[in-house]
Amino acid sequence: MAGPLLQACGLGAALRSRAALRPLGLLAPPSRGVTGPGPGSGSGEAALEENPFYEKYRHKIRELRRSSPDVFESRMEKRNEAKKQPVGYSSQGEFIRCVEEKAEGLGTKTSKGGFTKDKTLDSILNVEMVKEKSAEEIKQIWNQYFSAKDTVYAVIPAEKFDLIWKRAQKCPSFLYALPRKEGYEFFVGQWSGTELHFTSLINIQTQGETAPSQLVLYHYPELQKEKGIVLMTAEMDSKFLVVHEAQCLANQVQLFYATDRSETYELVETFNHRSSEFKYMSVIAELEQSGLGRELRPGQVSDKS
């Protein structure tokens, strides 16, 4: 699954290359006067507690500390070393190389976190039967079936998926920002075939190469040529994400991979191929300009036109 792909591999340092980025993947909105951890910040678990998302991951962090104290201390040391890097330092290229090296063995990994391994369209839908129906009828069946379930789903036009897929082959990973009341929580999305796996940055930093997926988007192109549609559904770890948060991440895939705006897709290309130039604040700027995820911030005043 995505976990083995998303090894630390310097990712924390790359995404924390400026003081504005708080520990473990949280970035406050620019309008709130962003500041980073001061020189007096602690180390080990005490330092992790500074993160507003610590409570959500506390059990896993403490379990790692109890079961593998050497591993825990080693990861804390790497985290502290990353914080000492000069402004502008980036080891994102090293991360990308690790992803490429691990990609070939992905299919043999066992599914973790309750996700379905090799989740096929046939396991959801009688493909032969629906081939007799029109694209509009299939869309209605798909939407009606999943509307009663707590999950993310979509019917994607073939042309749009073609564009997403072509770009995913060239740029298989990207950094996504999920709006929170306190700021932004970062997630890394990694394509594996037609599956898109997400895991949070804090999850990667605390669990390293064993970090499991927290959201998987399954895309089914079986009806793409004949019906002109690609079906999509998802599975998520409900301990970390709820449906509207997962939906925000899924919407961002179309925002960045299916855009006609060259400046937007250029962020994806930069992340994958010119990592030293990547600016995570540009991701947040695009997200805020699009309006995606605005509802995830309780009490935030919407812009009036």
Salt bridges, closest charged atoms under 4 A:
GLU45 OE2 - ARG62 NE 2.70
GLU45 OE1 - ARG65 NH1 2.97
GLU55 OE1 - ARG58 NH2 3.28
GLU63 OE1 - HIS59 NE2 3.28
GLU128 OE2 - LYS131 NZ 3.48
GLU185 OE1 - LYS56 NZ 3.41
GLU185 OE1 - ARG180 NH2 2.70
GLU195 OE1 - HIS197 NE2 2.90
GLU235 OE2 - LYS119 NZ 3.32
ASP237 OD1 - LYS239 NZ 3.14
GLU245 OE2 - ARG180 NH1 2.46
GLU266 OE2 - ARG274 NH2 3.66
GLU277 OE1 - ARG274 NE 3.47
GLU286 OE2 - ARG261 NH1 2.52
